């Protein structure tokens, strides 16, 4: 795979998961947040949609920028704290249910693609 192809994979994860948050924020809340923590107000759907919009912007950057070896490394490192977030809000303070695995899988894909992009990029 070329670095450009790998970038497209990174962008796709942002577009798919972020697009879902943007297009159907209430379904994201209904499917991922445990009932005890599920908000019952319109601002929550707006905030999830805003999160999705930000993810789509990140996807645009990933799709249309020129990644270097350092870019792949920085993206890969930047994703690592999200594993802690997922674990904490699933296992320690269980706000999210098992559907949070979608985020965790997306994060694994990010890290793997960043590693592949780092290896495929010229030194």
N, C-alpha and C positions, 0 to 999 in steps of 0.2 A: 504494500500500500504506500502511496505517496503521501507526503505531509498534507497536501491539499485535500486528498480524499479523507484523511483522518480528521482534518478540520471540519469537513462536511458532516462527519459522524458526530463530532462534538456539537456542532450547530443543531443537528437533528434532535439530539436529546433535549436541548434547550427549547426548540420549537414544539416538540411533542408534549413534554410535561408543562412547559410554560403556556403553550397554547391551550391546553386543557384548563389550566387555572384561569386564563383570560376569557375563554369562551363559555365555560360552565363552572364558575366558581362555587356555586351552591352544591353541585355534585361532588366537587373535591372535598368540601366540608362534610357533606353527608357520608361519603365513603371512607374518609380517613380519620375524622375526629370522633373520639369516644363520646357517647351521649352525655355523660356527666360534664364534659367540657364544651359541648357543641353550643355555639352562640346562637341567639335568636334575635338578631338585629341585622339591618341592612348594611351597616358599616363593615361587618365581617366579610360579606361577599365582595364588597368594594375593595377591601384590603387584599383579599386573595386574588382578585382580578388585577390589582396593581402589581402584586408579586409576579403574576403571570406575564404582565406587560414588560416588567423589568427582565424577566428570563428571556422573553422574545428579543429584547434589545441585545442582551448578551449573545443570543444566537446569531443576530445580525453581525455583531462584531466578530464572532467566530467564523461566520461564513465568508465575510468580505475583507478580512484583514489578512496580512501575510504573517504567518506564524514563523518564528525562529525556534531554534532549540530552547532558548531561554523562555520563550512564551509557553511552550508545552510544559516546561518544568514548573513555571510559575502557576499555570492553571492546575496542574496536578497537585502541587503543594497546597494551593488555595482550597481545594476540595476536601482535604483531609479533616478539617474541623467539622464538616457536615456529618461525618460518621459519628462523631461524639454527640452532636445535636440529635441525630436519629436515635441513637442508643439511649440517651438521657430521657427524651420525651416519649420513648416507648417503654423502657424498662424501669427507670427510676421514678419519673413522674409521668405516668401513662396517659398522656393527652391523646396520642395517636394510637390507632389500632394496627392490625397486621397489614393493612394496605400501605403502610409507610414503607414496606419493602420495595414499592415502586421507586421511591426516592433513593433508597439505598442501592438498588440495582442501577439506577441512573448514575449515581456517584461512582460505583464500581466501573461502569462503562467509561465515565470521564477519566478516571485514573488510568485504566488500561489504555485508552486511546492516547492520553497524554504521554504515557511511557512509550507507546509505539511511535508516536510523532517525534518524541525526543530522539529515539534511536534512528528514525528515518531521516531526520534533518541533518544537513551538513554541519560539521563541527566548527 
